Amino acid sequence: MAEIEQKTTPEQIGRWMEQSDRFARMLGVRLDEAREGYARASLEITEEMQNAVGITQGGVTFTLADFAFAVASNSHGSVAVSLNAQITYTASSQAGDRLIASASEVNRTRSTGLYQIEVHNGVGKLIALFTGTVYRRKDGLEQWMKTETAEGITE
């Protein structure tokens, strides 16, 4: 499989994504670990993230899982964009909970990738199971990392 020559490490890619993903940053998503085909991110649930019945709004959990998915799938250095993503919620969480999303590469080809993301709370209870498929574009991430973002951040 032909790979884009990677000069940037998965950790550097993840840190750039953490800084540049404005929505994830607004929610307080933090990257805990990044390596090839893997990422772990976390989030503290606040009262503002609760729905009308006092549990975490599903979109918050989805966003955390989606961020870990993005870092894991882009960790090889080529731009990977989501083709499909789905989530199954297995338990609820509330304000004060810490959620941790761990994304693992299940399969990777030159043009696609399949990932599974588990979201647990701080005591290890499974909150959601997310799966996603990406399309790998031909362009590398380094060119994106070197361009100025809307916030004026450059590398």
VMD Tcl script that builds the backbone (N, CA, C; Angstrom):
set m [mol new atoms 465]
animate dup $m
set s [atomselect $m all]
$s set {name element resname resid chain x y z} {
  {N N MET 1 A 0.843 -1.172 0.000}
  {CA C MET 1 A 0.000 0.000 0.000}
  {C C MET 1 A 0.891 1.240 0.000}
  {N N ALA 2 A 0.697 2.109 -0.958}
  {CA C ALA 2 A 1.471 3.349 -1.034}
  {C C ALA 2 A 0.999 4.291 0.060}
  {N N GLU 3 A 1.923 4.793 0.809}
  {CA C GLU 3 A 1.598 5.709 1.902}
  {C C GLU 3 A 2.147 7.089 1.582}
  {N N ILE 4 A 1.484 8.089 2.073}
  {CA C ILE 4 A 2.027 9.436 2.002}
  {C C ILE 4 A 3.177 9.482 3.000}
  {N N GLU 5 A 4.313 9.959 2.551}
  {CA C GLU 5 A 5.453 10.047 3.453}
  {C C GLU 5 A 5.079 10.954 4.618}
  {N N GLN 6 A 5.155 10.391 5.807}
  {CA C GLN 6 A 4.714 11.128 6.980}
  {C C GLN 6 A 5.902 11.659 7.763}
  {N N LYS 7 A 5.961 12.970 7.861}
  {CA C LYS 7 A 6.986 13.616 8.652}
  {C C LYS 7 A 6.415 14.031 10.006}
  {N N THR 8 A 5.102 14.076 10.057}
  {CA C THR 8 A 4.403 14.510 11.256}
  {C C THR 8 A 3.920 13.286 12.026}
  {N N THR 9 A 4.083 13.290 13.335}
  {CA C THR 9 A 3.679 12.140 14.148}
  {C C THR 9 A 2.169 12.160 14.403}
  {N N PRO 10 A 1.582 11.005 14.740}
  {CA C PRO 10 A 0.166 10.974 15.109}
  {C C PRO 10 A -0.157 11.929 16.267}
  {N N GLU 11 A 0.747 12.055 17.207}
  {CA C GLU 11 A 0.528 12.972 18.341}
  {C C GLU 11 A 0.448 14.418 17.853}
  {N N GLN 12 A 1.334 14.815 16.942}
  {CA C GLN 12 A 1.301 16.172 16.395}
  {C C GLN 12 A 0.009 16.412 15.613}
  {N N ILE 13 A -0.391 15.417 14.833}
  {CA C ILE 13 A -1.649 15.532 14.090}
  {C C ILE 13 A -2.811 15.706 15.061}
  {N N GLY 14 A -2.849 14.875 16.089}
  {CA C GLY 14 A -3.922 14.961 17.085}
  {C C GLY 14 A -3.955 16.299 17.798}
  {N N ARG 15 A -2.793 16.827 18.161}
  {CA C ARG 15 A -2.745 18.128 18.857}
  {C C ARG 15 A -3.230 19.240 17.934}
  {N N TRP 16 A -2.865 19.163 16.654}
  {CA C TRP 16 A -3.342 20.155 15.686}
  {C C TRP 16 A -4.859 20.067 15.563}
  {N N MET 17 A -5.384 18.845 15.482}
  {CA C MET 17 A -6.839 18.678 15.373}
  {C C MET 17 A -7.538 19.181 16.639}
  {N N GLU 18 A -6.962 18.906 17.792}
  {CA C GLU 18 A -7.537 19.370 19.062}
  {C C GLU 18 A -7.623 20.897 19.081}
  {N N GLN 19 A -6.611 21.547 18.572}
  {CA C GLN 19 A -6.568 23.004 18.547}
  {C C GLN 19 A -7.479 23.583 17.461}
  {N N SER 20 A -7.591 22.881 16.326}
  {CA C SER 20 A -8.283 23.433 15.161}
  {C C SER 20 A -9.763 23.084 15.073}
  {N N ASP 21 A -10.220 22.060 15.777}
  {CA C ASP 21 A -11.637 21.675 15.752}
  {C C ASP 21 A -12.383 22.575 16.732}
  {N N ARG 22 A -12.947 23.634 16.207}
  {CA C ARG 22 A -13.552 24.657 17.054}
  {C C ARG 22 A -14.734 24.141 17.875}
  {N N PHE 23 A -15.552 23.261 17.303}
  {CA C PHE 23 A -16.716 22.757 18.036}
  {C C PHE 23 A -16.274 21.852 19.186}
  {N N ALA 24 A -15.370 20.936 18.915}
  {CA C ALA 24 A -14.866 20.057 19.979}
  {C C ALA 24 A -14.187 20.889 21.067}
  {N N ARG 25 A -13.433 21.892 20.663}
  {CA C ARG 25 A -12.765 22.767 21.630}
  {C C ARG 25 A -13.777 23.519 22.478}
  {N N MET 26 A -14.876 23.989 21.853}
  {CA C MET 26 A -15.920 24.703 22.589}
  {C C MET 26 A -16.548 23.804 23.672}
  {N N LEU 27 A -16.694 22.510 23.356}
  {CA C LEU 27 A -17.264 21.578 24.331}
  {C C LEU 27 A -16.271 21.174 25.420}
  {N N GLY 28 A -14.996 21.432 25.192}
  {CA C GLY 28 A -13.981 21.055 26.173}
  {C C GLY 28 A -13.376 19.684 25.939}
  {N N VAL 29 A -13.480 19.154 24.719}
  {CA C VAL 29 A -12.894 17.861 24.394}
  {C C VAL 29 A -11.375 17.962 24.485}
  {N N ARG 30 A -10.768 16.959 25.110}
  {CA C ARG 30 A -9.315 16.921 25.275}
  {C C ARG 30 A -8.769 15.637 24.666}
  {N N LEU 31 A -7.677 15.759 23.939}
  {CA C LEU 31 A -6.994 14.591 23.405}
  {C C LEU 31 A -6.081 14.032 24.487}
  {N N ASP 32 A -6.260 12.767 24.823}
  {CA C ASP 32 A -5.450 12.122 25.856}
  {C C ASP 32 A -4.297 11.313 25.271}
  {N N GLU 33 A -4.503 10.733 24.083}
  {CA C GLU 33 A -3.472 9.904 23.467}
  {C C GLU 33 A -3.750 9.784 21.976}
  {N N ALA 34 A -2.684 9.735 21.188}
  {CA C ALA 34 A -2.817 9.508 19.745}
  {C C ALA 34 A -1.616 8.713 19.265}
  {N N ARG 35 A -1.902 7.660 18.509}
  {CA C ARG 35 A -0.857 6.898 17.825}
  {C C ARG 35 A -1.479 6.364 16.541}
  {N N GLU 36 A -0.699 5.751 15.675}
  {CA C GLU 36 A -1.232 5.300 14.392}
  {C C GLU 36 A -2.448 4.391 14.597}
  {N N GLY 37 A -3.582 4.817 14.018}
  {CA C GLY 37 A -4.792 4.019 14.068}
  {C C GLY 37 A -5.516 4.012 15.400}
  {N N TYR 38 A -5.126 4.880 16.318}
  {CA C TYR 38 A -5.726 4.884 17.658}
  {C C TYR 38 A -5.754 6.304 18.218}
  {N N ALA 39 A -6.822 6.600 18.942}
  {CA C ALA 39 A -6.889 7.871 19.680}
  {C C ALA 39 A -7.793 7.696 20.888}
  {N N ARG 40 A -7.480 8.437 21.935}
  {CA C ARG 40 A -8.336 8.479 23.124}
  {C C ARG 40 A -8.556 9.950 23.477}
  {N N ALA 41 A -9.816 10.310 23.674}
  {CA C ALA 41 A -10.175 11.687 24.015}
  {C C ALA 41 A -11.170 11.656 25.164}
  {N N SER 42 A -11.265 12.758 25.885}
  {CA C SER 42 A -12.176 12.799 27.022}
  {C C SER 42 A -12.875 14.146 27.128}
  {N N LEU 43 A -13.901 14.156 27.963}
  {CA C LEU 43 A -14.763 15.327 28.103}
  {C C LEU 43 A -15.450 15.271 29.461}
  {N N GLU 44 A -15.501 16.401 30.150}
  {CA C GLU 44 A -16.265 16.516 31.396}
  {C C GLU 44 A -17.657 17.024 31.049}
  {N N ILE 45 A -18.682 16.305 31.464}
  {CA C ILE 45 A -20.057 16.694 31.173}
  {C C ILE 45 A -20.484 17.807 32.133}
  {N N THR 46 A -21.005 18.900 31.575}
  {CA C THR 46 A -21.493 20.031 32.376}
  {C C THR 46 A -23.024 20.069 32.322}
  {N N GLU 47 A -23.617 20.868 33.177}
  {CA C GLU 47 A -25.083 21.003 33.185}
  {C C GLU 47 A -25.612 21.502 31.854}
  {N N GLU 48 A -24.834 22.341 31.162}
  {CA C GLU 48 A -25.257 22.879 29.868}
  {C C GLU 48 A -25.329 21.802 28.785}
  {N N MET 49 A -24.746 20.654 29.040}
  {CA C MET 49 A -24.725 19.561 28.066}
  {C C MET 49 A -25.855 18.558 28.288}
  {N N GLN 50 A -26.736 18.852 29.244}
  {CA C GLN 50 A -27.841 17.944 29.544}
  {C C GLN 50 A -29.059 18.266 28.693}
  {N N ASN 51 A -29.849 17.220 28.415}
  {CA C ASN 51 A -31.102 17.432 27.692}
  {C C ASN 51 A -32.229 17.735 28.676}
  {N N ALA 52 A -33.447 17.756 28.206}
  {CA C ALA 52 A -34.595 18.144 29.026}
  {C C ALA 52 A -34.883 17.185 30.178}
  {N N VAL 53 A -34.415 15.934 30.089}
  {CA C VAL 53 A -34.675 14.979 31.168}
  {C C VAL 53 A -33.440 14.715 32.028}
  {N N GLY 54 A -32.457 15.621 31.958}
  {CA C GLY 54 A -31.332 15.589 32.876}
  {C C GLY 54 A -30.227 14.599 32.567}
  {N N ILE 55 A -30.157 14.113 31.327}
  {CA C ILE 55 A -29.040 13.257 30.935}
  {C C ILE 55 A -28.270 13.935 29.802}
  {N N THR 56 A -27.085 13.450 29.539}
  {CA C THR 56 A -26.246 14.057 28.512}
  {C C THR 56 A -26.934 14.013 27.158}
  {N N GLN 57 A -26.988 15.139 26.491}
  {CA C GLN 57 A -27.568 15.228 25.148}
  {C C GLN 57 A -26.752 14.333 24.224}
  {N N GLY 58 A -27.414 13.524 23.421}
  {CA C GLY 58 A -26.740 12.545 22.577}
  {C C GLY 58 A -25.697 13.122 21.644}
  {N N GLY 59 A -25.928 14.335 21.166}
  {CA C GLY 59 A -24.973 14.962 20.264}
  {C C GLY 59 A -23.627 15.234 20.923}
  {N N VAL 60 A -23.623 15.427 22.235}
  {CA C VAL 60 A -22.361 15.653 22.953}
  {C C VAL 60 A -21.538 14.368 22.936}
  {N N THR 61 A -22.183 13.253 23.260}
  {CA C THR 61 A -21.495 11.963 23.250}
  {C C THR 61 A -21.018 11.633 21.841}
  {N N PHE 62 A -21.865 11.883 20.836}
  {CA C PHE 62 A -21.499 11.634 19.445}
  {C C PHE 62 A -20.284 12.477 19.058}
  {N N THR 63 A -20.272 13.742 19.450}
  {CA C THR 63 A -19.156 14.622 19.103}
  {C C THR 63 A -17.846 14.128 19.706}
  {N N LEU 64 A -17.873 13.681 20.950}
  {CA C LEU 64 A -16.664 13.139 21.569}
  {C C LEU 64 A -16.165 11.930 20.791}
  {N N ALA 65 A -17.064 10.995 20.479}
  {CA C ALA 65 A -16.679 9.804 19.717}
  {C C ALA 65 A -16.177 10.188 18.332}
  {N N ASP 66 A -16.844 11.138 17.696}
  {CA C ASP 66 A -16.467 11.571 16.351}
  {C C ASP 66 A -15.086 12.221 16.349}
  {N N PHE 67 A -14.751 12.950 17.392}
  {CA C PHE 67 A -13.428 13.565 17.472}
  {C C PHE 67 A -12.341 12.488 17.584}
  {N N ALA 68 A -12.548 11.501 18.445}
  {CA C ALA 68 A -11.573 10.409 18.573}
  {C C ALA 68 A -11.440 9.664 17.246}
  {N N PHE 69 A -12.559 9.439 16.571}
  {CA C PHE 69 A -12.600 8.818 15.244}
  {C C PHE 69 A -11.766 9.623 14.255}
  {N N ALA 70 A -11.925 10.922 14.256}
  {CA C ALA 70 A -11.194 11.793 13.335}
  {C C ALA 70 A -9.690 11.716 13.577}
  {N N VAL 71 A -9.276 11.759 14.827}
  {CA C VAL 71 A -7.845 11.712 15.123}
  {C C VAL 71 A -7.263 10.359 14.724}
  {N N ALA 72 A -7.931 9.279 15.086}
  {CA C ALA 72 A -7.426 7.941 14.751}
  {C C ALA 72 A -7.331 7.747 13.242}
  {N N SER 73 A -8.350 8.177 12.520}
  {CA C SER 73 A -8.373 7.934 11.071}
  {C C SER 73 A -7.423 8.843 10.301}
  {N N ASN 74 A -7.104 9.997 10.846}
  {CA C ASN 74 A -6.162 10.914 10.196}
  {C C ASN 74 A -4.721 10.706 10.671}
  {N N SER 75 A -4.519 9.803 11.609}
  {CA C SER 75 A -3.205 9.622 12.237}
  {C C SER 75 A -2.119 9.131 11.287}
  {N N HIS 76 A -2.509 8.622 10.120}
  {CA C HIS 76 A -1.525 8.119 9.161}
  {C C HIS 76 A -0.966 9.232 8.274}
  {N N GLY 77 A -1.540 10.423 8.362}
  {CA C GLY 77 A -0.998 11.565 7.633}
  {C C GLY 77 A -1.737 11.963 6.380}
  {N N SER 78 A -2.656 11.122 5.905}
  {CA C SER 78 A -3.470 11.519 4.754}
  {C C SER 78 A -4.835 11.968 5.257}
  {N N VAL 79 A -5.455 12.894 4.538}
  {CA C VAL 79 A -6.759 13.411 4.945}
  {C C VAL 79 A -7.790 12.291 4.838}
  {N N ALA 80 A -8.486 12.030 5.948}
  {CA C ALA 80 A -9.544 11.020 6.005}
  {C C ALA 80 A -10.842 11.722 6.385}
  {N N VAL 81 A -11.866 11.557 5.554}
  {CA C VAL 81 A -13.158 12.200 5.821}
  {C C VAL 81 A -14.225 11.128 5.988}
  {N N SER 82 A -15.158 11.388 6.859}
  {CA C SER 82 A -16.184 10.406 7.193}
  {C C SER 82 A -17.147 10.157 6.039}
  {N N LEU 83 A -17.385 8.880 5.762}
  {CA C LEU 83 A -18.409 8.461 4.814}
  {C C LEU 83 A -19.680 8.065 5.552}
  {N N ASN 84 A -19.499 7.494 6.734}
  {CA C ASN 84 A -20.615 6.970 7.499}
  {C C ASN 84 A -20.222 6.911 8.968}
  {N N ALA 85 A -21.176 7.197 9.832}
  {CA C ALA 85 A -20.951 7.052 11.266}
  {C C ALA 85 A -22.281 6.731 11.930}
  {N N GLN 86 A -22.218 5.824 12.886}
  {CA C GLN 86 A -23.437 5.497 13.633}
  {C C GLN 86 A -23.074 5.253 15.079}
  {N N ILE 87 A -24.050 5.460 15.933}
  {CA C ILE 87 A -23.806 5.305 17.361}
  {C C ILE 87 A -24.984 4.578 17.999}
  {N N THR 88 A -24.662 3.748 18.966}
  {CA C THR 88 A -25.667 3.095 19.797}
  {C C THR 88 A -25.381 3.506 21.232}
  {N N TYR 89 A -26.388 4.059 21.888}
  {CA C TYR 89 A -26.247 4.475 23.282}
  {C C TYR 89 A -26.643 3.306 24.171}
  {N N THR 90 A -25.755 2.925 25.082}
  {CA C THR 90 A -26.006 1.772 25.947}
  {C C THR 90 A -26.340 2.158 27.384}
  {N N ALA 91 A -26.015 3.374 27.759}
  {CA C ALA 91 A -26.297 3.874 29.112}
  {C C ALA 91 A -26.267 5.395 29.060}
  {N N SER 92 A -26.799 6.023 30.082}
  {CA C SER 92 A -26.808 7.487 30.122}
  {C C SER 92 A -25.663 7.997 30.993}
  {N N SER 93 A -25.399 9.287 30.850}
  {CA C SER 93 A -24.439 9.972 31.708}
  {C C SER 93 A -25.059 11.301 32.113}
  {N N GLN 94 A -24.484 11.919 33.134}
  {CA C GLN 94 A -25.017 13.161 33.674}
  {C C GLN 94 A -23.897 14.172 33.914}
  {N N ALA 95 A -24.309 15.369 34.257}
  {CA C ALA 95 A -23.348 16.420 34.608}
  {C C ALA 95 A -22.426 15.896 35.702}
  {N N GLY 96 A -21.156 16.193 35.559}
  {CA C GLY 96 A -20.154 15.734 36.512}
  {C C GLY 96 A -19.421 14.485 36.057}
  {N N ASP 97 A -20.007 13.740 35.110}
  {CA C ASP 97 A -19.349 12.540 34.597}
  {C C ASP 97 A -18.217 12.921 33.656}
  {N N ARG 98 A -17.189 12.107 33.644}
  {CA C ARG 98 A -16.116 12.231 32.667}
  {C C ARG 98 A -16.327 11.112 31.661}
  {N N LEU 99 A -16.423 11.470 30.382}
  {CA C LEU 99 A -16.556 10.482 29.325}
  {C C LEU 99 A -15.227 10.331 28.598}
  {N N ILE 100 A -14.889 9.094 28.260}
  {CA C ILE 100 A -13.644 8.781 27.577}
  {C C ILE 100 A -13.980 7.984 26.320}
  {N N ALA 101 A -13.535 8.472 25.166}
  {CA C ALA 101 A -13.757 7.790 23.892}
  {C C ALA 101 A -12.439 7.211 23.408}
  {N N SER 102 A -12.426 5.907 23.131}
  {CA C SER 102 A -11.245 5.226 22.613}
  {C C SER 102 A -11.557 4.721 21.214}
  {N N ALA 103 A -10.809 5.212 20.228}
  {CA C ALA 103 A -11.026 4.858 18.827}
  {C C ALA 103 A -9.930 3.911 18.365}
  {N N SER 104 A -10.340 2.809 17.731}
  {CA C SER 104 A -9.396 1.818 17.222}
  {C C SER 104 A -9.675 1.515 15.759}
  {N N GLU 105 A -8.603 1.379 15.012}
  {CA C GLU 105 A -8.707 1.027 13.605}
  {C C GLU 105 A -9.019 -0.461 13.494}
  {N N VAL 106 A -10.086 -0.783 12.765}
  {CA C VAL 106 A -10.486 -2.170 12.551}
  {C C VAL 106 A -9.945 -2.675 11.224}
  {N N ASN 107 A -9.999 -1.820 10.206}
  {CA C ASN 107 A -9.522 -2.188 8.878}
  {C C ASN 107 A -9.094 -0.920 8.139}
  {N N ARG 108 A -7.998 -1.048 7.360}
  {CA C ARG 108 A -7.515 0.102 6.593}
  {C C ARG 108 A -7.048 -0.367 5.237}
  {N N THR 109 A -7.521 0.320 4.224}
  {CA C THR 109 A -7.023 0.103 2.869}
  {C C THR 109 A -6.463 1.435 2.384}
  {N N ARG 110 A -6.003 1.443 1.137}
  {CA C ARG 110 A -5.457 2.678 0.579}
  {C C ARG 110 A -6.501 3.778 0.558}
  {N N SER 111 A -7.766 3.410 0.324}
  {CA C SER 111 A -8.794 4.443 0.147}
  {C C SER 111 A -9.864 4.506 1.231}
  {N N THR 112 A -9.951 3.515 2.109}
  {CA C THR 112 A -10.982 3.543 3.155}
  {C C THR 112 A -10.424 3.082 4.494}
  {N N GLY 113 A -11.199 3.284 5.523}
  {CA C GLY 113 A -10.847 2.793 6.849}
  {C C GLY 113 A -12.101 2.590 7.670}
  {N N LEU 114 A -12.090 1.568 8.510}
  {CA C LEU 114 A -13.203 1.263 9.409}
  {C C LEU 114 A -12.700 1.379 10.842}
  {N N TYR 115 A -13.468 2.076 11.676}
  {CA C TYR 115 A -13.060 2.349 13.052}
  {C C TYR 115 A -14.183 2.027 14.015}
  {N N GLN 116 A -13.811 1.564 15.208}
  {CA C GLN 116 A -14.763 1.343 16.287}
  {C C GLN 116 A -14.355 2.219 17.460}
  {N N ILE 117 A -15.322 2.915 18.013}
  {CA C ILE 117 A -15.065 3.826 19.118}
  {C C ILE 117 A -15.970 3.445 20.270}
  {N N GLU 118 A -15.381 3.210 21.418}
  {CA C GLU 118 A -16.138 2.934 22.639}
  {C C GLU 118 A -16.066 4.163 23.530}
  {N N VAL 119 A -17.222 4.559 24.059}
  {CA C VAL 119 A -17.286 5.676 24.997}
  {C C VAL 119 A -17.662 5.108 26.361}
  {N N HIS 120 A -16.792 5.317 27.329}
  {CA C HIS 120 A -17.030 4.853 28.699}
  {C C HIS 120 A -17.101 6.051 29.634}
  {N N ASN 121 A -17.718 5.851 30.783}
  {CA C ASN 121 A -17.648 6.895 31.802}
  {C C ASN 121 A -16.396 6.665 32.641}
  {N N GLY 122 A -16.174 7.515 33.607}
  {CA C GLY 122 A -14.956 7.469 34.407}
  {C C GLY 122 A -14.769 6.212 35.231}
  {N N VAL 123 A -15.834 5.426 35.437}
  {CA C VAL 123 A -15.711 4.175 36.188}
  {C C VAL 123 A -15.754 2.955 35.270}
  {N N GLY 124 A -15.648 3.189 33.949}
  {CA C GLY 124 A -15.530 2.100 33.001}
  {C C GLY 124 A -16.822 1.554 32.420}
  {N N LYS 125 A -17.959 2.161 32.743}
  {CA C LYS 125 A -19.236 1.692 32.194}
  {C C LYS 125 A -19.365 2.142 30.738}
  {N N LEU 126 A -19.759 1.219 29.854}
  {CA C LEU 126 A -19.943 1.544 28.448}
  {C C LEU 126 A -21.164 2.453 28.287}
  {N N ILE 127 A -20.957 3.614 27.702}
  {CA C ILE 127 A -22.016 4.601 27.479}
  {C C ILE 127 A -22.506 4.546 26.036}
  {N N ALA 128 A -21.588 4.316 25.094}
  {CA C ALA 128 A -21.973 4.282 23.676}
  {C C ALA 128 A -20.947 3.505 22.869}
  {N N LEU 129 A -21.433 2.931 21.775}
  {CA C LEU 129 A -20.578 2.258 20.810}
  {C C LEU 129 A -20.802 2.920 19.459}
  {N N PHE 130 A -19.736 3.416 18.863}
  {CA C PHE 130 A -19.756 4.201 17.630}
  {C C PHE 130 A -18.919 3.468 16.599}
  {N N THR 131 A -19.403 3.373 15.382}
  {CA C THR 131 A -18.588 2.852 14.293}
  {C C THR 131 A -18.587 3.877 13.169}
  {N N GLY 132 A -17.473 3.949 12.465}
  {CA C GLY 132 A -17.369 4.914 11.380}
  {C C GLY 132 A -16.463 4.422 10.274}
  {N N THR 133 A -16.781 4.863 9.072}
  {CA C THR 133 A -15.996 4.549 7.885}
  {C C THR 133 A -15.501 5.857 7.275}
  {N N VAL 134 A -14.245 5.859 6.859}
  {CA C VAL 134 A -13.671 7.043 6.229}
  {C C VAL 134 A -13.228 6.742 4.814}
  {N N TYR 135 A -13.175 7.813 4.030}
  {CA C TYR 135 A -12.545 7.806 2.715}
  {C C TYR 135 A -11.226 8.535 2.858}
  {N N ARG 136 A -10.160 7.944 2.373}
  {CA C ARG 136 A -8.833 8.558 2.431}
  {C C ARG 136 A -8.552 9.305 1.139}
  {N N ARG 137 A -8.443 10.612 1.269}
  {CA C ARG 137 A -8.123 11.431 0.103}
  {C C ARG 137 A -6.641 11.317 -0.214}
  {N N LYS 138 A -6.269 11.834 -1.365}
  {CA C LYS 138 A -4.871 11.753 -1.793}
  {C C LYS 138 A -4.003 12.836 -1.165}
  {N N ASP 139 A -4.624 13.910 -0.662}
  {CA C ASP 139 A -3.829 14.993 -0.081}
  {C C ASP 139 A -3.407 14.657 1.346}
  {N N GLY 140 A -2.264 15.194 1.726}
  {CA C GLY 140 A -1.731 14.975 3.059}
  {C C GLY 140 A -2.194 16.045 4.037}
  {N N LEU 141 A -2.125 15.713 5.307}
  {CA C LEU 141 A -2.524 16.661 6.358}
  {C C LEU 141 A -1.524 17.783 6.556}
  {N N GLU 142 A -0.269 17.535 6.248}
  {CA C GLU 142 A 0.747 18.557 6.515}
  {C C GLU 142 A 0.425 19.885 5.853}
  {N N GLN 143 A -0.120 19.846 4.624}
  {CA C GLN 143 A -0.457 21.112 3.970}
  {C C GLN 143 A -1.547 21.843 4.738}
  {N N TRP 144 A -2.490 21.125 5.331}
  {CA C TRP 144 A -3.544 21.752 6.129}
  {C C TRP 144 A -2.983 22.283 7.439}
  {N N MET 145 A -2.048 21.539 8.004}
  {CA C MET 145 A -1.474 21.938 9.279}
  {C C MET 145 A -0.627 23.195 9.153}
  {N N LYS 146 A -0.113 23.484 7.969}
  {CA C LYS 146 A 0.744 24.642 7.767}
  {C C LYS 146 A -0.012 25.882 7.312}
  {N N THR 147 A -1.277 25.720 6.969}
  {CA C THR 147 A -2.054 26.873 6.535}
  {C C THR 147 A -2.759 27.506 7.712}
  {N N GLU 148 A -3.016 28.747 7.591}
  {CA C GLU 148 A -3.682 29.477 8.661}
  {C C GLU 148 A -5.137 29.046 8.758}
  {N N THR 149 A -5.598 28.804 9.978}
  {CA C THR 149 A -7.001 28.461 10.203}
  {C C THR 149 A -7.804 29.742 10.359}
  {N N ALA 150 A -9.089 29.587 10.447}
  {CA C ALA 150 A -9.992 30.735 10.608}
  {C C ALA 150 A -9.663 31.532 11.875}
  {N N GLU 151 A -9.016 30.890 12.839}
  {CA C GLU 151 A -8.676 31.568 14.080}
  {C C GLU 151 A -7.281 32.200 14.048}
  {N N GLY 152 A -6.595 32.058 12.902}
  {CA C GLY 152 A -5.269 32.640 12.807}
  {C C GLY 152 A -4.174 31.784 13.418}
  {N N ILE 153 A -4.463 30.499 13.646}
  {CA C ILE 153 A -3.490 29.595 14.235}
  {C C ILE 153 A -2.641 29.025 13.105}
  {N N THR 154 A -1.329 29.093 13.251}
  {CA C THR 154 A -0.430 28.483 12.263}
  {C C THR 154 A 0.543 27.589 12.994}
  {N N GLU 155 A 1.108 26.665 12.244}
  {CA C GLU 155 A 2.132 25.807 12.848}
  {C C GLU 155 A 3.494 26.323 12.465}
}
mol reanalyze $m
mol bondsrecalc $m
mol representation Tube
mol addrep $m
